[in-house]
Amino acid sequence: MELLGKVAIVTGGASGIGRAIAAELARAGAHIVIADVRRAEEAASIMAATLPEDASPQILGVYADVSSEQSVGEMMDGVRHHFGGVDILVNNAALFAETTGGPFEMIPLEEWRRVFEINVLGTYLCSRAVTGSMRERGGGAILNLASGTVFKGVPWRLHYVASKGAIVAFTRSLARELGTDNIRVNAIAPGFTMSDGVLANAEGFTDSIRQSAASRSLVRDEVPADLACAARFLCGPGAGFITGQTVVVDGGSAFH
Ligand SMILES: NC(=O)c1ccc[n+]([C@@H]2O[C@H](COP(=O)([O-])OP(=O)(O)OC[C@H]3O[C@@H](n4cnc5c(N)ncnc54)[C@H](O)[C@@H]3O)[C@@H](O)[C@H]2O)c1
């Protein structure tokens, strides 16, 4: 229970990898804010019901569109009102499974912009919204979701891969800016993961589903739970001297 009493916001925490990370942070004792455009309150009540009876964390579901400055501000106002502040931010919300796969010339311009608005601007807006509170509380941890595609040069979703490359750069530079405030900034780079979003759009991922397990040293599919303990570690006191890093969690496919 190393996160007992801490407050953690997980964007996109209503499903997929975000939900697995949120549940693991709750098991470590943290109060959780599930900030999502879809089903945030429903996901929060389901998660609260699955915690052990003796667990004390509160799970709050809040509507938030990470690409909107106003929506992120309202979410943060709600978190301050309910919990008084925040210690941990997991920037997980992103457009991935619903993006167009194919040659880069075929990516609709509007979709390119939307991917960067959610994946990159959203990470910036949420990080900016929490740092004042983290400073007041003497420190904090920001964890970003990058992607193993950055290190492998995966083709056919260039807007998505480029947005995740930006997250690796963002993580490094923000770690330098916030180190003196005792705010650590790290990232996890998952491999291709059988998340809710991927399973719901499986027809667009037939090659990835067929090939990704075979590309790994540990030859099996990756599932959201594979990311959860790495996230718990990077958000917790055991990682107290780790910042600016991107940890690849993909069963040994990309070595970085
Ligand atoms: N699944 C993979 O193979 C994979 C691989 C590498 C990295 N990742 C990264 O992991 C993270 C989670 O991916 P996933 O596959 O679990 O996704 P998912 O599609 O299963 O879930 C994404 C969640 O984000 C929410 N969301 C979308 N837009 C939002 C917005 N504007 N504001 C707030 N919430 C929003 C969705 O409602 C959903 O609950 C993403 O950052 C993704 O890029 C995923």
The ligand as an SDF file (V2000), in Angstrom:
LIG
                    3D

 44 48  0  0  0  0  0  0  0  0999 V2000
   -3.2680   -0.9520  -27.2230 N   0  0  0  0  0  0  0  0  0  0  0  0
   -2.0470   -0.8660  -27.7370 C   0  0  0  0  0  0  0  0  0  0  0  0
   -1.6090   -1.7160  -28.5330 O   0  0  0  0  0  0  0  0  0  0  0  0
   -1.1280    0.2650  -27.3250 C   0  0  0  0  0  0  0  0  0  0  0  0
    0.2430    0.1620  -27.6620 C   0  0  0  0  0  0  0  0  0  0  0  0
    1.0970    1.1910  -27.3040 C   0  0  0  0  0  0  0  0  0  0  0  0
    0.6110    2.2880  -26.6140 C   0  0  0  0  0  0  0  0  0  0  0  0
   -0.7100    2.3530  -26.2910 N   0  0  0  0  0  0  0  0  0  0  0  0
   -1.1740    3.5420  -25.5710 C   0  0  0  0  0  0  0  0  0  0  0  0
   -1.8040    3.1420  -24.3760 O   0  0  0  0  0  0  0  0  0  0  0  0
   -2.8480    4.0700  -24.0670 C   0  0  0  0  0  0  0  0  0  0  0  0
   -4.1550    3.3280  -23.8890 C   0  0  0  0  0  0  0  0  0  0  0  0
   -4.4480    2.6120  -25.0680 O   0  0  0  0  0  0  0  0  0  0  0  0
   -5.6570    1.5640  -25.1390 P   0  0  0  0  0  0  0  0  0  0  0  0
   -5.3740    0.6760  -26.2920 O   0  0  0  0  0  0  0  0  0  0  0  0
   -5.9160    1.0020  -23.7840 O   0  0  0  0  0  0  0  0  0  0  0  0
   -6.8580    2.5420  -25.5460 O   0  0  0  0  0  0  0  0  0  0  0  0
   -8.4400    2.3000  -25.5100 P   0  0  0  0  0  0  0  0  0  0  0  0
   -8.9350    2.7960  -26.8390 O   0  0  0  0  0  0  0  0  0  0  0  0
   -8.7890    0.9040  -25.1030 O   0  0  0  0  0  0  0  0  0  0  0  0
   -8.8820    3.3070  -24.3660 O   0  0  0  0  0  0  0  0  0  0  0  0
   -8.6420    4.6690  -24.5170 C   0  0  0  0  0  0  0  0  0  0  0  0
   -9.4820    5.4180  -23.5060 C   0  0  0  0  0  0  0  0  0  0  0  0
   -9.2290    6.8200  -23.6930 O   0  0  0  0  0  0  0  0  0  0  0  0
  -10.4780    7.4870  -23.7160 C   0  0  0  0  0  0  0  0  0  0  0  0
  -10.3560    8.7290  -24.4940 N   0  0  0  0  0  0  0  0  0  0  0  0
  -10.2700    8.8690  -25.8380 C   0  0  0  0  0  0  0  0  0  0  0  0
  -10.2100   10.1610  -26.1740 N   0  0  0  0  0  0  0  0  0  0  0  0
  -10.2490   10.8670  -25.0160 C   0  0  0  0  0  0  0  0  0  0  0  0
  -10.2310   12.2510  -24.7080 C   0  0  0  0  0  0  0  0  0  0  0  0
  -10.1740   13.1810  -25.6760 N   0  0  0  0  0  0  0  0  0  0  0  0
  -10.2740   12.6300  -23.4070 N   0  0  0  0  0  0  0  0  0  0  0  0
  -10.3620   11.6970  -22.4210 C   0  0  0  0  0  0  0  0  0  0  0  0
  -10.4080   10.3660  -22.6600 N   0  0  0  0  0  0  0  0  0  0  0  0
  -10.3480    9.9580  -23.9400 C   0  0  0  0  0  0  0  0  0  0  0  0
  -11.4560    6.5040  -24.3350 C   0  0  0  0  0  0  0  0  0  0  0  0
  -12.8060    6.8230  -24.0270 O   0  0  0  0  0  0  0  0  0  0  0  0
  -10.9890    5.1990  -23.7000 C   0  0  0  0  0  0  0  0  0  0  0  0
  -11.6120    4.9650  -22.4530 O   0  0  0  0  0  0  0  0  0  0  0  0
   -2.8590    5.0830  -25.2090 C   0  0  0  0  0  0  0  0  0  0  0  0
   -2.0690    6.1910  -24.8590 O   0  0  0  0  0  0  0  0  0  0  0  0
   -2.2160    4.3240  -26.3430 C   0  0  0  0  0  0  0  0  0  0  0  0
   -1.6380    5.1660  -27.3100 O   0  0  0  0  0  0  0  0  0  0  0  0
   -1.5910    1.3750  -26.6350 C   0  0  0  0  0  0  0  0  0  0  0  0
  1  2  1  0
  2  3  2  0
  2  4  1  0
  4  5  1  0
  4 44  2  0
  5  6  2  0
  6  7  1  0
  7  8  2  0
  8  9  1  0
  8 44  1  0
  9 10  1  0
  9 42  1  0
 10 11  1  0
 11 12  1  0
 11 40  1  0
 12 13  1  0
 13 14  1  0
 14 15  2  0
 14 16  1  0
 14 17  1  0
 17 18  1  0
 18 19  2  0
 18 20  1  0
 18 21  1  0
 21 22  1  0
 22 23  1  0
 23 24  1  0
 23 38  1  0
 24 25  1  0
 25 26  1  0
 25 36  1  0
 26 27  1  0
 26 35  1  0
 27 28  2  0
 28 29  1  0
 29 30  1  0
 29 35  2  0
 30 31  1  0
 30 32  2  0
 32 33  1  0
 33 34  2  0
 34 35  1  0
 36 37  1  0
 36 38  1  0
 38 39  1  0
 40 41  1  0
 40 42  1  0
 42 43  1  0
M  CHG  2   8   1  16  -1
M  END
$$$$
